[in-house]
Amino acid sequence: MFTTHELRTKRGVLQYRRESLTGIRCRISPVRIKRRIDALPISSSTRENCPFCPGAVDTVTPTFEDGSRLRCGESVTFPNLYPFARHHVVTVITPDHAVDRFDRRCLADAISGTAEALARSSGYASINWNYLPSAGASIVHPHLQGIVDPEPTYLADLYISAGRRYLADHGRLYWDDLVEHERCSERLLFEDEIFWSASPVPLGEREVRGILPVSTLAELEPYVELLVDGLLRVLDFYRNLGTHAFNVSIFFDASDTTGRGHRAFCSVIARLNPNCLSMCDSAFMERLHLEPVILTLPEDLGALFREQG
């Protein structure tokens, strides 16, 4: 499923990893964690002038063409004022501006509301979450973003296209083979109907992936609560490691493509906590070479998870 080339230096081990399906590559350099560039998070903002807080969300946010906003539980979904996709929505998860730990019902409602809004459009959908400014959130108040385009994003296209080829070549799903392989590895975290493990070739620090038993957005609803339960376990794990900021993306195939080689999957990565120096964990390797440098070995991440019970 992946290959590893290991280089031993005077300061420690450096690994070059490559995912066989997509060709995605990363470098893992555990010695770099000794730099200790992360710190406790600083306060990011106040409620003042927040457009997503109660009162403001119903007056300053955009509406859909019929003048409405979509409500699911306490969540509110509306078009993105500054879209970068053909269909781009924002979902405010909770009325609370600052959240210590996310409520299961609130997050499930927010994902369901986002999915309902995206289902109005055809194409390749994803549900995404930047939490805190150091993870790319321009507004601190917790919110999701959903996008749909006629073509998949670059990463989604890699997996969807390669998954189709794998199915044609082998007569079975890559994702089923991957689960069987990872189930016996040190990277396994937990599983129910959704399989969660540390990604062997991470796209970001402490990447965890949840593989769903469905392909498209239309099939998601029966698994929303299971997805949220798993996601909250991962976020609690991050919090216990001192990580407060993170990114989440859930990637879907286009509608009417069930059985054509893809499995929807959820990717979660840890980010540096907000800090007074604007310290960033994305530099030239990540942004220009598209080959991330990772600090934590995925196998060590699995061990850390099991240690915490």
BAFI-3210 file (N, C-alpha, C; in Angstrom, 3 decimals, decimal comma, padded with zeros to 6 digits):
// residues 309
n [1|2|3|4|5|6|7|8|9|10|11|12|13|14|15|16|17|18|19|20|21|22|23|24|25|26|27|28|29|30|31|32|33|34|35|36|37|38|39|40|41|42|43|44|45|46|47|48|49|50|51|52|53|54|55|56|57|58|59|60|61|62|63|64|65|66|67|68|69|70|71|72|73|74|75|76|77|78|79|80|81|82|83|84|85|86|87|88|89|90|91|92|93|94|95|96|97|98|99|100|101|102|103|104|105|106|107|108|109|110|111|112|113|114|115|116|117|118|119|120|121|122|123|124|125|126|127|128|129|130|131|132|133|134|135|136|137|138|139|140|141|142|143|144|145|146|147|148|149|150|151|152|153|154|155|156|157|158|159|160|161|162|163|164|165|166|167|168|169|170|171|172|173|174|175|176|177|178|179|180|181|182|183|184|185|186|187|188|189|190|191|192|193|194|195|196|197|198|199|200|201|202|203|204|205|206|207|208|209|210|211|212|213|214|215|216|217|218|219|220|221|222|223|224|225|226|227|228|229|230|231|232|233|234|235|236|237|238|239|240|241|242|243|244|245|246|247|248|249|250|251|252|253|254|255|256|257|258|259|260|261|262|263|264|265|266|267|268|269|270|271|272|273|274|275|276|277|278|279|280|281|282|283|284|285|286|287|288|289|290|291|292|293|294|295|296|297|298|299|300|301|302|303|304|305|306|307|308|309]
n.u [000,810|002,083|005,375|008,549|011,484|014,341|016,537|019,416|020,669|023,090|021,605|019,317|016,585|015,368|012,537|011,322|008,285|005,942|002,783|001,299|-001,001|-001,675|000,701|001,318|003,547|005,524|007,655|009,092|010,256|011,116|012,885|012,552|010,505|011,610|012,097|010,031|007,994|005,319|002,767|000,790|-002,518|-003,216|-005,683|-008,018|-009,984|-012,687|-016,236|-017,242|-018,522|-018,739|-019,917|-021,248|-022,416|-025,340|-028,127|-026,555|-026,079|-028,482|-028,900|-026,689|-025,519|-025,402|-028,239|-029,970|-031,241|-034,002|-034,317|-033,912|-032,305|-030,748|-031,762|-030,773|-031,339|-029,459|-027,751|-026,868|-027,081|-025,791|-025,143|-021,676|-020,130|-017,875|-017,141|-015,227|-015,817|-018,110|-020,533|-020,848|-021,043|-021,586|-021,681|-022,764|-021,898|-022,742|-024,468|-022,660|-019,778|-017,175|-015,823|-015,217|-015,287|-016,810|-020,296|-022,036|-024,588|-024,900|-022,776|-023,415|-025,870|-024,945|-023,304|-025,249|-026,937|-025,203|-024,751|-027,353|-027,724|-025,706|-026,617|-028,400|-027,086|-025,358|-022,460|-019,053|-018,647|-017,525|-017,109|-015,919|-013,604|-012,058|-010,472|-009,823|-007,588|-004,902|-005,256|-006,358|-008,834|-010,745|-012,691|-013,329|-015,481|-017,018|-017,380|-018,463|-017,491|-018,880|-018,414|-019,198|-018,340|-018,123|-015,930|-013,695|-011,670|-008,050|-006,799|-008,955|-009,491|-007,171|-007,521|-010,077|-009,813|-007,600|-008,665|-010,686|-009,131|-007,785|-009,885|-010,667|-008,350|-007,935|-010,345|-011,570|-012,266|-009,971|-010,121|-011,245|-009,189|-007,225|-008,253|-008,179|-005,421|-004,519|-005,832|-004,347|-002,156|000,102|-001,019|-003,745|-006,555|-009,349|-012,496|-015,800|-018,573|-017,274|-013,917|-011,071|-007,837|-004,326|-002,953|-000,791|000,889|001,139|-000,697|-000,560|000,349|-000,033|-002,068|-005,253|-007,446|-010,798|-012,591|-015,450|-018,393|-019,611|-020,008|-020,931|-022,308|-025,077|-025,492|-024,715|-026,220|-027,278|-024,973|-024,029|-024,058|-022,382|-020,047|-019,579|-019,201|-016,770|-015,103|-015,140|-013,820|-011,256|-010,657|-010,740|-008,568|-006,504|-006,740|-005,927|-003,275|-002,461|-003,169|-005,165|-006,017|-007,139|-007,687|-010,329|-011,516|-014,027|-014,366|-016,169|-017,425|-018,900|-022,485|-024,538|-022,489|-021,965|-020,277|-018,230|-015,592|-014,731|-014,447|-016,024|-014,141|-012,863|-010,585|-008,368|-006,271|-003,751|-002,965|-000,683|-001,161|-002,918|-000,738|001,388|003,456|002,726|003,539|003,920|002,959|003,164|005,160|007,766|008,090|005,584|003,838|004,940|006,499|004,719|005,049|004,768|006,437|006,587|006,215|005,484|005,625|003,335|002,887|003,681|001,699|-000,560|000,175|000,228|-002,483|-003,611|-002,417|-003,759|-006,146]
n.v [-001,211|001,162|002,591|002,733|004,541|004,631|006,826|007,146|009,572|011,718|012,927|011,459|009,428|009,650|009,416|008,613|008,464|006,877|006,728|003,979|003,865|006,519|007,903|009,932|011,667|011,953|013,273|012,079|013,244|012,676|013,875|016,586|017,339|018,041|020,715|022,035|023,946|024,358|025,613|026,435|027,457|030,862|033,361|033,915|035,685|038,014|038,056|040,324|041,979|039,619|037,838|035,446|034,997|034,765|036,745|038,463|036,540|036,153|038,460|039,616|037,692|036,042|034,940|032,120|031,820|031,949|033,564|032,400|030,798|027,736|025,683|023,374|021,750|023,514|024,570|026,735|027,261|028,818|030,644|031,060|034,168|034,887|033,052|030,172|028,102|026,507|025,994|026,938|026,756|027,893|026,691|027,490|026,037|026,078|028,232|029,160|031,087|030,501|027,332|024,617|021,754|019,951|019,520|016,523|016,322|018,893|019,004|016,869|017,769|020,016|018,905|017,413|019,495|020,896|018,915|018,657|021,153|021,075|019,001|020,076|020,686|019,312|017,243|017,065|016,728|018,120|018,259|020,512|021,786|024,300|024,913|027,371|030,229|029,569|027,323|028,210|029,448|032,220|033,376|032,960|031,787|028,641|026,867|025,100|024,407|023,812|022,487|022,203|021,134|020,894|019,349|017,212|018,221|018,533|016,562|014,848|013,978|012,507|010,231|009,286|008,786|006,999|005,002|004,008|002,884|000,921|-000,771|-001,673|-003,034|-004,971|-006,005|-005,527|-003,335|-000,768|000,451|-001,447|-003,333|-001,734|-001,270|-003,899|-004,286|-002,222|-002,833|-004,723|-003,367|-001,193|001,243|001,299|002,747|002,682|001,023|000,811|000,760|002,569|002,971|003,823|005,134|005,948|007,781|006,190|007,542|010,548|013,588|015,753|016,870|014,328|012,974|011,530|009,141|008,416|005,872|005,577|003,470|004,148|005,964|008,395|011,715|011,603|009,229|009,582|010,288|008,154|007,559|009,713|010,235|008,206|008,970|011,449|010,618|009,193|011,225|013,043|011,506|011,472|014,231|014,686|013,130|014,568|016,907|015,984|015,630|018,187|019,674|022,079|023,304|022,437|020,757|019,493|017,383|015,925|013,732|013,141|011,049|011,829|012,201|009,308|007,461|005,240|002,271|002,439|002,462|004,235|005,247|007,258|009,388|010,635|013,051|014,124|016,555|017,708|021,014|023,759|025,445|028,606|031,410|034,003|034,732|034,231|031,795|029,173|026,013|025,325|025,416|025,948|023,309|022,152|023,929|024,622|022,501|020,469|018,284|017,185|017,734|015,734|015,288|013,307|009,847|007,705|005,179|005,581|007,335|005,709|004,115|006,049|006,707|004,306|004,151|006,133|004,991]
n.w [000,000|000,538|000,228|001,882|002,298|004,165|005,787|007,646|009,737|011,414|013,339|013,617|012,370|009,056|007,072|003,833|002,384|000,191|-001,260|-002,786|-004,456|-005,314|-005,625|-003,911|-001,778|001,217|003,817|006,788|009,751|012,720|014,551|014,354|015,998|018,335|018,229|019,400|018,635|018,955|021,175|024,103|023,218|022,299|023,110|020,545|019,505|020,171|020,904|019,817|017,037|015,610|012,880|013,023|015,439|017,625|016,607|014,874|012,873|011,584|010,260|008,926|007,337|004,092|002,050|000,575|-002,823|-002,553|-000,418|002,037|004,884|005,736|008,317|010,750|013,554|015,904|014,067|011,303|007,882|004,962|001,865|000,929|001,338|000,002|-002,315|-003,460|-005,065|-007,367|-006,087|-002,862|000,504|003,896|007,198|010,317|013,264|015,943|018,302|020,156|020,642|021,503|022,001|024,079|024,105|021,496|020,986|020,447|019,186|018,079|016,218|014,529|013,497|012,126|010,122|008,772|007,911|006,208|004,269|003,260|002,049|000,091|-001,461|-003,191|-005,443|-008,273|-008,741|-007,552|-004,197|-001,062|002,482|004,833|007,346|009,018|011,969|014,171|013,813|013,134|011,695|009,426|009,665|009,066|010,543|013,920|015,246|015,420|012,403|009,465|006,051|002,912|-000,330|-003,822|-007,018|-010,646|-011,331|-009,486|-006,636|-006,611|-004,909|-004,342|-006,928|-007,508|-005,841|-006,616|-009,405|-009,421|-007,842|-009,499|-011,536|-010,077|-009,333|-011,872|-012,628|-010,620|-009,827|-007,420|-004,612|-003,890|-001,405|000,298|000,327|001,461|004,060|005,094|005,107|006,833|009,161|010,456|011,261|013,155|013,013|013,244|014,796|015,746|015,057|013,656|011,804|010,351|009,499|011,266|011,179|011,572|008,964|006,677|004,921|005,583|004,971|006,541|009,873|012,294|010,882|010,633|009,261|008,395|006,972|005,153|004,622|002,245|-000,891|-001,999|-001,439|-001,154|000,157|002,743|005,103|006,918|008,305|009,661|012,474|013,464|012,159|013,373|016,043|015,803|014,821|016,961|018,874|017,784|017,859|020,625|021,329|020,034|021,579|024,082|023,520|023,410|021,212|019,702|017,362|014,068|010,886|008,855|006,290|004,261|001,720|-001,239|-003,899|-007,122|-007,563|-008,257|-008,710|-007,248|-006,337|-008,153|-007,460|-005,457|-002,017|000,310|002,400|005,511|006,389|008,870|010,245|012,512|013,603|014,256|017,356|017,777|017,971|019,311|017,642|015,083|014,130|011,792|010,377|007,784|005,073|002,583|001,624|001,941|000,569|-001,962|-002,966|-002,563|-000,867|002,099|005,260|007,994|011,520|013,367|013,526|011,897|013,030|015,661|016,395|016,481|018,677|020,716|020,809|021,731|024,236|025,598|025,954]
ca.u [000,000|003,008|006,782|009,344|012,946|014,811|017,890|019,890|021,574|023,700|020,598|018,184|016,077|014,507|011,829|010,623|007,183|005,166|001,569|001,347|-002,167|-001,725|002,017|001,519|004,775|005,806|008,885|008,840|011,492|010,730|013,789|012,117|009,568|012,389|012,097|008,959|007,480|003,927|002,590|-000,616|-003,154|-003,589|-007,047|-008,007|-010,840|-013,842|-017,523|-017,597|-018,577|-018,723|-021,131|-021,866|-023,043|-026,785|-028,483|-025,866|-026,140|-029,750|-029,026|-025,552|-025,056|-026,189|-029,318|-030,142|-032,010|-035,382|-034,293|-033,860|-031,122|-031,140|-031,542|-030,842|-031,012|-028,949|-026,860|-027,424|-026,315|-026,087|-024,081|-020,449|-020,093|-016,681|-017,001|-014,161|-016,335|-019,368|-021,512|-020,014|-021,881|-021,022|-022,604|-022,405|-022,158|-023,356|-024,532|-021,554|-018,622|-015,995|-016,240|-014,134|-015,463|-017,985|-021,446|-022,305|-025,791|-024,653|-021,912|-024,175|-026,826|-024,207|-022,916|-026,475|-027,376|-024,288|-025,036|-028,640|-027,519|-024,888|-027,379|-029,161|-026,227|-024,717|-021,013|-018,174|-018,840|-016,717|-017,456|-014,597|-013,619|-010,845|-010,772|-008,910|-006,870|-003,679|-005,681|-006,932|-010,160|-010,745|-013,630|-013,071|-016,727|-016,922|-018,215|-018,057|-017,662|-019,166|-018,250|-019,519|-017,869|-018,276|-014,745|-013,187|-010,422|-006,862|-006,598|-010,079|-009,319|-006,146|-008,079|-011,203|-009,297|-006,775|-009,561|-011,350|-008,136|-007,519|-011,032|-010,597|-007,190|-007,921|-011,679|-012,027|-012,040|-008,739|-010,413|-011,414|-007,848|-006,520|-008,756|-007,632|-003,996|-004,314|-006,416|-003,295|-000,987|000,175|-001,692|-005,170|-007,036|-010,584|-013,412|-017,149|-018,844|-016,264|-012,588|-010,218|-006,428|-003,341|-002,593|000,611|001,613|000,298|-000,715|-000,316|000,763|-000,961|-003,264|-006,111|-008,485|-011,948|-013,095|-016,873|-018,844|-020,404|-019,202|-021,454|-022,959|-026,463|-025,516|-024,062|-027,061|-027,347|-023,686|-023,577|-023,783|-021,164|-018,936|-019,341|-018,616|-015,362|-014,399|-014,958|-012,762|-009,977|-010,423|-010,386|-007,192|-005,670|-006,759|-005,092|-001,884|-002,188|-003,533|-006,510|-006,344|-007,150|-008,455|-011,074|-012,193|-014,707|-014,336|-017,187|-017,513|-020,086|-023,723|-024,761|-021,237|-021,796|-019,741|-017,259|-014,206|-014,360|-015,080|-015,914|-013,264|-012,675|-009,183|-008,195|-004,864|-003,482|-002,251|-000,139|-002,106|-002,714|000,386|001,642|004,484|002,184|004,283|003,120|003,511|003,106|006,272|008,001|007,890|004,148|003,104|005,529|006,912|003,593|005,581|004,828|007,378|005,779|007,027|005,066|005,451|001,967|002,874|003,733|000,395|-001,416|000,568|-000,236|-003,935|-003,906|-001,982|-004,772|-007,328]
ca.v [000,000|002,293|002,210|003,568|004,549|005,210|007,373|007,414|010,707|011,882|013,423|010,548|008,746|010,380|008,493|009,076|007,528|007,083|005,926|003,269|004,144|007,878|008,518|010,975|011,461|012,813|012,984|012,033|013,567|012,788|014,720|017,980|017,646|018,603|022,178|022,475|025,235|024,528|026,124|026,560|028,450|032,171|033,732|034,314|036,827|038,199|037,950|041,615|042,057|038,294|037,686|034,138|034,937|035,006|038,124|038,852|035,508|036,277|039,778|040,028|036,619|035,938|033,956|031,433|032,603|032,143|034,431|031,610|030,096|026,374|025,405|021,981|021,916|024,860|025,008|027,610|027,150|029,886|030,729|031,767|035,514|034,971|031,653|029,729|026,926|026,835|026,035|027,054|027,140|027,960|026,247|027,816|024,791|026,310|029,653|029,502|031,634|029,745|025,978|023,813|020,464|020,065|018,696|015,514|016,651|020,110|018,716|016,023|018,638|020,888|018,101|017,105|020,713|021,147|017,913|018,988|022,301|020,659|018,066|020,845|020,850|018,080|017,351|016,454|017,481|017,876|019,010|020,915|022,501|024,918|025,356|028,378|030,961|028,894|026,282|028,857|030,012|033,688|033,697|031,968|031,095|027,348|026,734|024,210|024,885|022,758|022,911|021,283|021,596|019,888|018,492|017,057|018,901|017,774|015,361|013,942|013,399|011,466|009,014|008,783|008,229|005,823|003,961|003,398|002,034|-000,225|-001,669|-002,286|-003,928|-006,030|-006,551|-005,258|-001,952|-000,420|000,822|-002,689|-003,887|-000,860|-001,547|-005,190|-004,092|-001,346|-003,456|-005,514|-002,509|-000,378|002,517|001,184|003,422|002,016|000,847|000,259|000,736|003,473|002,485|004,966|004,790|006,972|007,625|005,770|008,593|011,666|014,883|016,759|016,320|013,449|012,749|010,370|009,005|007,549|005,379|005,290|002,379|004,733|006,696|009,696|012,551|011,163|008,046|009,911|010,564|007,105|007,395|010,995|010,156|007,402|009,810|012,442|009,928|008,938|012,498|013,598|010,731|011,962|015,585|014,554|012,625|015,736|017,820|015,391|015,832|019,620|020,298|022,654|023,693|021,283|020,796|018,283|017,333|014,682|013,709|012,280|010,912|012,486|011,437|008,218|006,756|004,164|001,032|002,670|002,400|005,192|005,280|008,552|009,313|011,839|013,286|015,086|016,833|018,651|022,226|024,511|026,299|030,045|031,884|035,439|034,942|033,779|030,607|028,397|024,686|025,121|026,191|025,712|021,907|021,882|024,796|024,696|021,163|019,555|017,088|017,655|017,213|015,299|015,070|012,131|008,600|007,198|004,041|006,146|007,934|004,609|003,732|007,112|006,579|003,151|004,483|006,972|004,178]
ca.w [000,000|000,504|000,341|002,779|002,189|005,425|005,787|009,005|009,815|012,732|014,284|013,741|011,181|008,131|006,191|002,638|002,157|-001,041|-001,352|-004,068|-005,294|-005,871|-005,787|-002,901|-001,009|002,366|004,553|008,223|010,460|014,128|015,339|014,278|017,067|019,446|018,141|020,306|018,162|019,352|022,527|024,470|022,336|022,821|022,764|019,146|019,205|021,036|020,220|019,234|015,569|014,980|012,066|013,217|016,750|017,586|016,268|013,639|011,836|010,862|009,624|008,092|006,449|002,853|001,991|-000,700|-003,794|-002,097|000,755|003,266|005,372|006,094|009,737|011,183|014,963|016,177|012,989|010,272|006,639|004,001|000,854|001,297|000,767|-000,850|-002,737|-004,364|-005,761|-008,042|-005,003|-001,668|001,641|005,238|008,242|011,696|013,984|017,249|018,665|021,055|019,927|021,938|022,362|024,639|023,436|020,643|021,312|019,417|018,432|017,296|015,078|013,605|012,803|011,204|008,958|008,028|007,246|005,088|003,237|002,635|001,158|-001,048|-002,288|-004,178|-006,621|-008,727|-008,894|-006,554|-002,957|000,135|003,688|005,320|008,623|009,556|013,332|014,720|012,764|012,690|010,753|008,252|009,907|009,106|011,619|014,961|015,585|014,729|011,210|008,383|004,688|001,948|-001,724|-004,916|-008,323|-011,706|-011,294|-008,125|-006,307|-007,030|-004,098|-004,578|-008,264|-007,411|-005,252|-007,406|-010,664|-009,132|-007,343|-010,654|-012,206|-009,206|-009,465|-013,202|-012,710|-009,608|-009,613|-006,058|-004,215|-003,185|-000,015|001,053|000,519|002,400|005,407|005,522|005,371|007,989|010,355|011,100|011,457|014,366|012,754|013,547|016,001|016,160|013,930|013,717|010,364|009,792|009,884|011,594|011,384|011,217|007,557|006,576|004,193|006,022|004,290|007,565|011,162|013,005|010,067|010,867|008,238|008,615|005,688|005,272|003,749|001,157|-001,867|-002,399|-000,434|-000,980|001,020|004,011|006,266|007,945|008,984|010,211|013,910|013,625|011,718|014,422|017,198|015,517|014,705|018,302|019,529|017,258|018,362|022,039|021,318|019,748|022,728|025,127|023,110|023,447|019,939|019,667|015,985|013,170|009,638|008,508|004,995|003,919|000,257|-001,840|-005,347|-007,670|-007,434|-009,227|-009,018|-006,276|-006,882|-009,230|-007,004|-004,416|-000,710|000,978|003,567|006,320|006,741|009,963|010,557|013,593|013,224|015,378|018,070|017,566|018,769|019,147|016,618|013,790|013,713|010,844|010,098|006,338|004,517|001,152|001,247|001,865|-000,350|-003,299|-003,405|-002,342|-000,209|003,488|006,248|009,127|012,716|014,128|012,786|012,036|013,945|017,009|016,669|016,911|020,035|021,613|020,956|022,582|025,594|026,231|026,196]
c.u [000,852|004,426|007,503|010,818|013,470|016,270|018,280|020,922|022,171|022,675|019,393|017,783|015,195|013,865|011,217|009,530|006,409|003,971|001,493|000,199|-002,038|-000,368|002,275|002,740|004,824|007,158|008,550|010,164|011,185|011,621|013,318|011,106|010,284|012,477|011,054|008,405|006,012|003,870|001,111|-001,259|-003,402|-005,014|-007,069|-008,856|-011,936|-015,109|-017,896|-017,463|-018,495|-020,011|-021,863|-022,517|-024,544|-027,105|-027,870|-026,074|-027,419|-029,894|-027,895|-025,052|-025,944|-027,315|-029,287|-031,093|-033,448|-035,466|-034,157|-032,435|-031,591|-030,790|-031,719|-030,394|-030,586|-028,067|-027,613|-026,504|-026,770|-024,964|-022,856|-020,416|-018,932|-016,352|-015,759|-014,520|-017,651|-020,504|-020,731|-020,883|-021,067|-022,084|-022,049|-022,841|-023,013|-023,491|-023,349|-020,332|-017,348|-016,462|-015,038|-014,151|-016,798|-019,054|-021,779|-023,493|-025,572|-023,832|-022,631|-025,181|-026,124|-023,782|-024,142|-026,983|-026,508|-024,568|-026,341|-028,494|-026,728|-025,659|-028,231|-028,376|-025,633|-023,220|-020,284|-018,185|-017,757|-017,249|-016,161|-014,710|-012,212|-011,180|-009,598|-008,044|-005,615|-003,976|-006,400|-008,305|-010,073|-011,724|-013,522|-014,318|-016,807|-017,907|-017,603|-018,163|-017,897|-019,016|-018,685|-019,040|-018,106|-017,106|-014,280|-011,951|-009,246|-006,708|-007,723|-009,935|-008,261|-006,748|-009,208|-010,706|-008,485|-007,624|-010,304|-010,380|-007,869|-008,642|-010,998|-009,480|-007,321|-009,288|-012,198|-011,663|-010,698|-009,015|-010,645|-010,062|-007,057|-006,953|-008,188|-006,156|-003,781|-004,858|-005,360|-002,066|-001,032|-000,592|-003,189|-005,499|-008,280|-011,459|-014,783|-017,544|-017,930|-014,915|-011,655|-008,790|-005,553|-002,920|-001,121|001,487|000,864|000,427|-000,424|-000,002|-000,376|-002,228|-003,946|-007,153|-009,562|-012,529|-014,539|-017,276|-019,720|-019,483|-019,620|-022,111|-024,375|-026,583|-025,060|-024,981|-027,127|-026,070|-023,198|-023,217|-022,554|-019,928|-018,579|-018,718|-017,127|-014,551|-014,152|-013,916|-011,387|-009,667|-010,101|-008,954|-006,218|-005,584|-005,884|-003,604|-001,504|-002,557|-004,970|-006,946|-006,254|-007,882|-009,137|-011,603|-012,801|-014,923|-015,353|-016,988|-018,767|-021,311|-023,815|-023,464|-020,965|-021,273|-018,709|-015,829|-013,825|-015,061|-014,929|-014,991|-013,104|-011,207|-009,119|-006,704|-004,776|-002,698|-001,656|-001,245|-001,873|-001,633|000,712|002,680|003,987|002,997|003,376|003,779|003,429|004,144|006,536|007,778|006,408|003,469|003,634|005,980|005,784|004,062|005,787|005,911|006,589|006,697|006,736|004,924|004,020|001,862|002,930|002,398|-000,592|-001,107|000,100|-001,732|-004,278|-003,483|-003,035|-006,075|-008,499]
c.v [001,274|001,763|003,206|003,417|005,294|005,630|007,686|008,535|010,779|012,295|012,498|009,970|009,689|009,358|009,236|008,042|007,910|006,150|005,293|003,664|005,465|008,470|009,642|010,632|012,394|012,419|013,029|012,188|013,766|013,712|016,169|018,350|018,261|020,124|022,794|023,843|025,437|024,973|026,119|027,645|029,771|032,467|034,354|035,535|036,933|038,052|039,238|041,577|040,695|038,101|036,374|033,984|035,219|036,485|038,516|037,830|035,614|037,601|040,099|038,934|036,538|034,908|033,247|032,236|032,858|033,000|033,709|031,236|028,729|026,129|023,918|021,962|023,347|025,394|025,851|027,538|028,211|029,927|031,466|033,115|035,675|033,573|031,398|028,388|027,325|026,923|025,941|027,568|027,151|027,476|026,630|026,639|025,012|027,803|030,101|029,945|030,860|028,396|025,220|022,424|020,477|019,051|017,770|015,901|017,864|019,809|017,835|016,858|019,516|020,130|017,767|018,326|021,062|020,187|018,223|020,146|021,901|019,750|018,776|021,024|019,501|018,313|016,645|017,311|017,159|018,749|019,251|021,764|022,998|025,397|026,132|028,989|030,262|027,709|026,879|029,454|031,536|034,213|032,585|031,157|029,794|027,226|025,743|024,946|023,681|023,281|021,796|021,913|020,511|018,913|018,348|017,919|017,973|016,476|014,356|013,246|012,297|010,156|008,426|008,117|006,963|004,673|003,254|002,443|000,767|-001,246|-002,395|-003,324|-005,153|-006,650|-006,383|-003,819|-001,793|-000,214|-000,400|-003,336|-003,057|-001,141|-002,866|-005,067|-003,310|-001,946|-004,238|-004,675|-001,794|000,932|002,482|001,933|002,721|001,844|000,403|000,077|001,702|003,057|003,675|004,500|005,996|006,736|007,245|006,756|009,902|012,903|016,020|016,075|015,527|013,172|011,432|010,341|008,035|007,158|004,932|004,151|002,864|005,535|008,144|010,427|012,065|009,977|008,344|009,842|009,433|006,965|008,673|010,868|009,300|008,205|010,824|011,792|009,675|010,208|013,109|012,814|011,206|013,344|015,575|014,045|013,766|016,645|017,284|015,504|017,309|020,363|020,789|022,980|022,473|021,631|019,453|018,441|015,953|014,705|012,701|012,176|011,647|011,593|010,391|007,507|005,630|002,901|001,206|002,849|003,329|004,851|006,705|008,393|010,679|011,925|014,376|015,296|017,851|019,842|022,876|025,312|027,764|030,577|033,325|035,731|034,618|032,612|029,701|027,042|024,337|026,025|025,741|024,259|021,592|022,660|024,767|023,337|020,131|018,221|017,427|016,973|016,968|015,009|013,734|010,918|008,093|006,019|004,508|006,773|006,864|004,182|004,766|007,008|005,431|003,402|005,292|006,218|004,577]
c.w [000,000|000,626|001,239|002,442|003,405|005,309|007,225|008,963|011,215|013,782|014,435|012,402|010,371|007,201|005,009|002,357|000,889|-001,043|-002,739|-004,991|-006,027|-006,195|-004,812|-002,059|000,192|002,941|006,033|008,947|011,942|014,952|015,360|015,362|018,265|019,379|019,065|019,903|018,513|020,806|022,857|023,621|023,038|022,387|021,382|018,846|020,244|020,208|019,490|017,707|014,879|014,180|012,289|014,586|016,640|017,389|014,951|012,528|010,999|010,126|008,657|007,153|005,208|002,987|000,643|-001,586|-003,357|-000,839|002,076|003,649|005,841|007,555|010,008|012,636|015,228|015,053|011,968|009,054|005,651|002,968|001,397|000,579|-000,210|-001,390|-003,583|-004,997|-006,414|-007,027|-003,692|-000,528|002,926|006,213|009,603|012,564|015,219|017,499|019,514|020,257|020,249|022,468|022,904|024,009|022,705|021,030|020,138|018,547|017,542|016,051|014,057|012,817|011,772|009,949|008,113|007,272|006,050|003,941|002,513|001,658|-000,087|-001,998|-003,334|-005,479|-007,006|-008,878|-007,774|-005,294|-001,938|001,257|004,436|006,581|008,930|010,958|013,909|013,608|012,260|011,775|009,553|008,441|009,981|010,146|012,652|015,293|014,777|013,560|010,232|007,057|003,778|000,539|-002,665|-006,209|-009,366|-011,773|-009,845|-007,891|-006,630|-006,241|-004,324|-005,925|-008,258|-006,924|-006,089|-008,685|-010,422|-008,609|-008,462|-011,374|-011,395|-009,324|-010,808|-013,280|-011,806|-009,348|-008,203|-005,700|-003,512|-001,707|000,851|001,323|001,526|003,836|005,926|005,881|006,664|009,277|011,134|011,439|012,802|014,218|013,041|014,839|016,533|014,925|014,411|012,255|009,612|010,355|010,072|011,854|011,071|009,775|007,435|005,819|004,456|005,132|005,251|008,875|011,810|012,194|010,428|009,760|008,693|007,270|005,871|004,335|002,597|000,250|-002,025|-001,243|-000,140|-000,025|002,446|005,220|007,298|008,773|009,664|011,684|014,198|013,234|012,792|015,653|016,985|015,456|016,075|019,093|019,070|017,817|019,854|022,189|021,043|020,966|023,861|024,808|023,088|022,184|019,985|018,241|015,068|011,879|009,434|007,087|004,809|002,411|-000,289|-003,350|-005,820|-007,489|-008,546|-009,625|-008,023|-006,963|-007,967|-008,709|-005,881|-003,106|-000,179|002,180|004,213|006,704|007,802|010,174|011,686|013,053|014,466|016,047|017,709|018,506|018,413|018,065|015,209|013,235|012,895|010,610|008,619|005,688|003,074|000,743|001,052|000,743|-001,783|-003,834|-003,292|-001,757|001,266|004,310|007,534|010,311|013,398|013,220|012,972|013,002|015,397|017,389|017,130|018,335|021,051|021,858|021,901|024,023|026,338|026,473|025,349]
res [m|f|t|t|h|e|l|r|t|k|r|g|v|l|q|y|r|r|e|s|l|t|g|i|r|c|r|i|s|p|v|r|i|k|r|r|i|d|a|l|p|i|s|s|s|t|r|e|n|c|p|f|c|p|g|a|v|d|t|v|t|p|t|f|e|d|g|s|r|l|r|c|g|e|s|v|t|f|p|n|l|y|p|f|a|r|h|h|v|v|t|v|i|t|p|d|h|a|v|d|r|f|d|r|r|c|l|a|d|a|i|s|g|t|a|e|a|l|a|r|s|s|g|y|a|s|i|n|w|n|y|l|p|s|a|g|a|s|i|v|h|p|h|l|q|g|i|v|d|p|e|p|t|y|l|a|d|l|y|i|s|a|g|r|r|y|l|a|d|h|g|r|l|y|w|d|d|l|v|e|h|e|r|c|s|e|r|l|l|f|e|d|e|i|f|w|s|a|s|p|v|p|l|g|e|r|e|v|r|g|i|l|p|v|s|t|l|a|e|l|e|p|y|v|e|l|l|v|d|g|l|l|r|v|l|d|f|y|r|n|l|g|t|h|a|f|n|v|s|i|f|f|d|a|s|d|t|t|g|r|g|h|r|a|f|c|s|v|i|a|r|l|n|p|n|c|l|s|m|c|d|s|a|f|m|e|r|l|h|l|e|p|v|i|l|t|l|p|e|d|l|g|a|l|f|r|e|q|g]
***
